[in-house]
């Protein structure tokens, strides 16, 4: 119990907010796999449902008030980039949220602490917990503070959800080229395995990346390749 309380204190410091009801934060950090092994334990799926709506409203309001030059279609597209699963996952990584989630051993051993969907859902649950604990204005400020960089990137069209596709489009616009993703190695235990990938264009390595899945490592290597190509063209 003491360890749980300490964990909650650490997370509150990390996300810069203090809860009146620690039970709400604890619920937001509880995965269904953990609750299934216990009796009368609340888990975060209902909070996730509420947090999604709170996030959508706060981002919609912010965009509406601050970007009067944008059309409804542009605002809709921008909001979708800000609240998408990948953006939520990036927020979760900034908070190092995976280490605070209560989940079953089985879920943990299959990579649950780094799974994109679990982490993204947990961010929404935390948002709902803030809203229920402190009200709309505090939740809104919390969201805008944490999503500020994401909002900026979305407005400036700097968010790319699929770096592999972007790289392919860039390289093949003038004709076919060979693009190969090569898994170099992997490290760590099965429940926390990190993969390292390089991307070769016409047999030349132009980017390397890592991630806690093969897909993530390939995306990060493609992102590195895009950065390399942009730097070369400057």
SULUR-V940051 format. One line per field, one symbol per residue. ss: DSSP state (2 for helix, 1 for strand, 0 for the rest). phi: phi as a letter, one per 40 degrees, with the letter a starting at -180 (. if undefined). burial: I if it has 9 or more other C-alpha atoms within 8 Angstrom, else O. A space follows every 10 residues. Layout:
ss: ???
phi: ???
burial: ???
This chain:
ss: 0222222222 2222200000 0222222201 0222200000 0000222222 2222222222 2222220000 0222222222 2220222222 2222202222 0100222220 0222022222 2222222222 2222022222 2222222222 2222200000 0022222222 2000000011 1111111002 2201111111 1001111111 1002222222 2222222222 2220
phi: .ccccccccc cccccfabcc bccccccccb cdcccccbbf bcbccccddc cdcccdcccc cccccbbccc cdcccccccc ccbcdccccc cdcccfcdcb ccacdccccc gccbcdcccc ccccccdccc cccbgccccc ccccccbdcc cdccccfccb cbcccccccc cccbhcbcbb bbccaabgcd cacbbbbbbb bfgbcbabab acaccccccc cccccccccc cccc
burial: OOOOOOIIOO IIIOOOOOIO OOOIIIIIII IIIIIOOOOO OOIIIOIIII IIOIIIOIII OOIIOOOOOO OOOOIOOIIO IIIOIIIIIO IIIOIOIIOI IOIIOOIIIO IIIIOIOIII IIIIIIIIII IOIIIOOIII OIIIOOIOOI IOIIOOOOOO OOIIOIIIOO IIOOOOOOIO IOIOOOOOOO IIIIIIIIII IOOOIIIIII IIIIOIIIII IIIIIIOIOO OOOO
